[in-house]
Amino acid sequence: MSNQAATATGGDGITPSLAELIGLRGIAQARVTARRGAAGVAGPAPSTLRGRGMEYAESRAYAAGDDARHIDWRLTARSGKPHTKLFQAERERLTLLVADTSPALYFGTRVRFKSVQAARAGALAAWRAVRDGDRVAALRGSMSEPPVPPASGPRGALRVLDALVRWYSTPPPDDAGLDVALDHARRLLRPGSRLLVLADPASVAAVPEQRWPALAAHHEVLVLLLTDPLEMEPPRGMLAFSVASTIAAQVGAAASDSARRARIELDLGNNGERDRWRLAFDGGVEQTIATLTGRGVRALRLSTADESDAWLALPARVARSA
């Protein structure tokens, strides 16, 4: 789907709309899912069952071929006959979206704001969770707003989409940072869950590195780093910003406090200034990706000029560095 076609679903590129995010459902659910029939699931579609599961269902008499590790020793001792435990099959995995809401995301120079691209990527993940039979939930770094609770089906996805529209329409005043959001996520996740982090690269770089291996050890973790073409490849020459205190601090521009609140001019035709810009943005993204990959976390940059579903083609797993 082209960016032009995607934008035509209802968004203006500055703030996400619910109609725009609902319109992404067809892209995320393109793959056929398992269908039930009178004789069970058949055909080349993936099963909706997640495995044997850990929730105890019942015990029955032991039969040849049963796994000896699952013998119910207490019932066996009481009855004098061997019994084995049966477990409830897992049917719903959790897909959790963690939304970074730092001010740096509410910016963009091509196609859409980074915040809108984050909302669109999150919507695709929510619809994919529905397609795969998962429950879907979402949260952000806040000490006052609770997470969107896990729920399955279109109802669960729509709750998440509504939250993404609210969070990414304007910067929330109580943003507590990505590390706080990941701490909340740790309490909500269960082994085998999917975790999608939508974040500005600077927010990810600020998270303590030890946070990531603990998440990647038991969950499928993907971090989408939202970028803008201006950050990665700025034009040569003088570049002016009306409100740019954060950018000025990142690239080391010299300016007074009052000037930073009003106007900043950066001479990106100067090689030294340009190198500092690239080190702050492009170099920071590459370093963040290398750090995450080394800790078993999948990471991908997603530009505002990219198609919103470009990240869906990322391989399922990454190799952990020694």
C-alpha positions in Angstrom: 0.0 0.0 0.0 1.5 3.3 -0.9 1.9 6.2 1.5 -0.5 8.3 -0.6 -3.2 5.6 -0.4 -2.6 5.1 3.3 -3.0 8.9 3.9 -6.2 8.8 2.0 -7.8 6.7 4.7 -8.6 9.7 6.8 -5.4 11.1 8.4 -3.8 14.5 7.8 -0.3 13.4 8.7 -0.2 15.7 11.8 -2.6 13.9 14.1 -3.9 10.3 13.8 -7.6 9.6 13.2 -9.5 6.6 14.3 -10.8 6.1 10.8 -7.2 6.1 9.5 -6.2 3.4 12.0 -9.3 1.2 11.4 -8.5 1.4 7.7 -5.2 -0.4 8.2 -7.0 -3.6 9.2 -7.0 -5.1 5.7 -3.2 -4.8 5.5 -2.5 -6.5 8.8 -5.0 -9.3 8.3 -4.0 -10.2 4.8 -2.7 -13.7 5.8 -5.4 -16.4 6.2 -5.9 -17.7 9.7 -6.9 -21.1 10.9 -10.6 -21.9 10.4 -12.7 -24.3 12.4 -14.9 -26.9 10.9 -16.8 -30.0 12.0 -13.6 -32.0 11.8 -11.4 -29.3 13.4 -8.8 -27.1 11.9 -7.6 -28.1 8.4 -5.6 -26.7 5.5 -2.3 -24.8 5.4 -3.4 -22.1 7.9 -1.6 -21.7 11.3 -3.3 -23.3 14.3 -4.9 -21.0 16.9 -3.6 -23.3 19.7 -0.4 -22.0 21.4 0.8 -25.3 22.9 0.2 -27.5 25.8 -0.1 -24.7 28.3 0.6 -24.4 32.0 -2.9 -24.3 33.4 -4.0 -27.5 35.1 -7.2 -29.0 33.7 -7.7 -32.5 35.2 -6.1 -35.9 35.9 -6.8 -39.2 34.2 -5.5 -42.7 34.3 -2.1 -43.1 32.8 -1.9 -44.5 29.3 1.0 -45.9 27.3 2.8 -43.1 25.6 1.9 -40.4 28.2 4.8 -38.1 29.3 6.1 -39.5 32.5 7.0 -36.0 33.6 3.3 -35.2 34.0 2.4 -38.0 36.4 0.1 -36.9 39.2 2.0 -38.4 42.0 -0.5 -37.5 44.7 -3.5 -39.1 42.9 -1.3 -42.0 42.0 -0.4 -42.6 45.7 -4.0 -42.3 46.8 -5.5 -44.6 44.2 -2.7 -47.0 43.8 -2.9 -46.6 40.0 -0.8 -44.3 37.9 -2.5 -41.1 36.8 -1.3 -38.2 34.6 -2.1 -34.5 34.6 -3.8 -32.8 31.7 -3.3 -29.1 31.0 -5.5 -26.5 29.3 -4.1 -25.7 25.8 -3.1 -22.0 25.4 -5.3 -20.3 22.8 -4.6 -16.6 23.3 -1.2 -15.0 23.5 -0.7 -11.4 24.6 0.4 -8.7 22.3 1.4 -5.6 24.3 2.1 -2.2 22.7 4.3 0.2 24.6 3.9 3.8 23.4 6.6 6.3 23.9 5.0 9.8 24.2 8.1 12.0 24.5 7.8 15.4 22.9 10.4 14.6 20.2 7.8 12.3 18.4 5.4 15.1 17.6 7.4 16.3 14.7 7.8 15.4 11.0 8.9 16.9 7.6 7.9 14.1 5.2 4.4 12.5 4.7 3.5 12.5 8.4 4.6 13.2 12.0 6.6 10.6 13.8 3.8 10.4 16.3 1.3 9.5 13.5 3.7 6.9 12.1 3.9 5.4 15.6 0.1 5.3 15.9 -0.2 3.6 12.5 2.4 1.0 13.3 0.7 0.3 16.6 -2.6 -0.1 14.8 -1.1 -2.6 12.4 0.2 -4.6 15.4 -3.2 -4.5 17.0 -4.9 -5.8 13.9 -2.3 -8.5 13.4 -2.9 -9.6 17.0 -6.6 -10.0 16.2 -5.7 -11.9 13.0 -3.5 -14.3 15.1 -6.1 -14.8 17.8 -4.1 -12.9 20.4 -5.3 -10.6 23.2 -4.0 -7.0 22.7 -3.2 -4.4 25.3 -1.3 -1.0 25.3 0.3 1.3 27.8 2.5 4.4 28.0 4.8 5.9 30.6 2.4 7.4 33.0 2.0 7.3 36.8 -1.7 8.2 36.6 -3.2 6.5 33.5 -3.7 2.7 33.7 -2.9 0.4 30.7 -5.5 -0.5 28.2 -6.4 -4.0 29.5 -5.9 -7.1 27.4 -8.8 -8.1 25.3 -9.3 -10.2 22.2 -11.1 -9.6 18.9 -12.0 -6.3 17.2 -13.2 -4.9 20.5 -9.8 -5.2 22.0 -8.1 -3.7 19.0 -10.5 -0.7 18.9 -9.7 0.1 22.6 -6.0 0.2 21.7 -6.6 2.3 18.6 -8.7 4.8 20.6 -5.8 5.1 23.1 -3.2 5.6 20.3 -5.3 8.4 18.8 -5.5 10.1 22.2 -1.8 9.6 23.0 -0.5 10.7 19.7 -2.7 13.6 18.9 -1.0 15.8 21.4 1.9 15.2 23.9 0.4 14.0 27.2 1.4 16.3 30.1 2.3 13.5 32.5 4.8 11.6 30.3 7.0 9.7 32.7 9.4 8.3 30.2 9.9 5.0 28.3 11.7 3.3 31.2 8.7 3.7 33.4 6.5 2.3 30.6 8.7 -0.8 30.3 8.6 -1.3 34.0 4.8 -1.3 33.8 5.0 -3.7 30.9 7.1 -6.1 32.9 4.3 -6.6 35.3 1.7 -7.2 32.6 3.6 -9.6 30.4 3.5 -13.3 30.6 6.1 -15.8 29.1 5.6 -16.0 25.3 4.1 -12.6 24.8 4.7 -10.3 22.0 6.0 -6.8 22.9 6.1 -3.9 20.4 7.8 -0.7 21.6 7.1 2.4 19.6 9.7 5.0 20.5 11.9 7.9 19.6 15.6 6.7 19.4 16.6 9.1 22.1 14.0 7.6 24.5 15.3 4.1 23.8 18.9 5.2 24.4 18.0 6.6 27.8 16.6 3.1 29.0 19.2 1.2 31.1 20.7 -1.5 28.9 20.0 -4.2 31.5 16.3 -3.7 31.0 16.3 -5.4 27.5 17.8 -8.9 28.1 15.2 -9.6 30.8 12.4 -8.8 28.4 14.0 -10.6 25.4 14.6 -13.8 27.5 10.9 -14.7 27.8 9.1 -12.6 25.1 9.2 -11.7 21.4 10.4 -8.1 21.5 10.4 -5.6 18.6 11.5 -2.0 19.0 10.5 0.4 16.2 12.7 3.5 16.2 10.7 6.4 14.7 12.8 8.8 12.6 12.4 11.6 10.1 14.4 12.2 6.9 15.5 15.6 8.1 17.1 13.9 11.1 19.0 11.4 9.0 20.0 13.6 6.1 19.6 17.3 6.7 19.9 19.8 3.8 23.1 21.7 3.3 23.0 25.3 4.3 21.3 27.4 7.0 18.5 25.7 8.8 16.2 27.7 11.1 13.9 26.4 13.9 11.3 28.4 15.8 11.1 26.0 18.8 14.2 23.9 18.9 15.7 23.7 22.4 15.9 19.9 22.3 17.5 19.8 18.9 19.9 22.6 19.7 21.0 20.7 22.8 21.5 17.5 20.9 23.7 19.0 18.2 25.6 21.3 20.5 24.5 24.6 19.0 25.6 27.6 20.9 22.7 29.9 21.8 21.3 31.8 24.8 18.2 30.5 26.7 16.1 33.3 25.3 17.3 32.6 21.7 16.5 28.9 22.1 12.9 29.7 23.0 12.5 31.9 20.0 14.7 30.9 17.0 17.7 28.7 16.3 19.8 28.8 13.1 22.2 26.0 12.3 24.7 26.2 9.5 24.6 22.7 8.2 26.8 23.7 5.3 29.6 23.8 7.8 31.2 20.3 7.9 31.8 20.4 11.7 28.2 21.4 12.4 26.9 18.7 10.0 29.1 16.0 11.6 27.7 16.9 15.1 24.1 16.6 13.7 24.8 13.2 12.2 26.5 12.0 15.3 23.4 13.1 17.4 20.8 11.5 15.1 22.0 8.9 12.5 24.9 7.7 14.7 22.7 7.5 17.7 20.2 5.4 15.9 22.8 2.9 14.6 24.3 2.6 18.1 20.9 2.0 19.6 20.1 -0.7 17.0 23.5 -2.4 17.7 22.9 -2.3 21.5 19.4 -3.8 21.2 20.5 -6.5 18.7 23.3 -7.5 21.0 20.8 -8.1 23.8 18.4 -10.3 21.7 16.0 -7.6 20.8 14.8 -7.0 17.3 15.1 -3.3 16.2 14.1 -1.4 13.1 14.1 2.2 12.2 10.8 3.4 10.7 10.9 6.7 8.9 8.0 9.0 8.5 8.5 8.6 4.7 8.3 4.8 4.9 5.2 2.8 4.3 3.7 2.1 7.7 3.7 -1.7 7.2 7.4 -1.8 6.2 8.4 -3.3 9.6 6.1 -6.3 9.1 8.7 -7.8 6.8 11.4 -8.0 9.6 12.6 -11.5 10.3 11.0 -13.2 13.3 14.2 -13.5 15.4 17.6 -12.0 15.8 20.8 -13.7 16.9 22.1 -12.8 20.3 25.7 -11.6 20.4 28.2 -13.6 22.5 
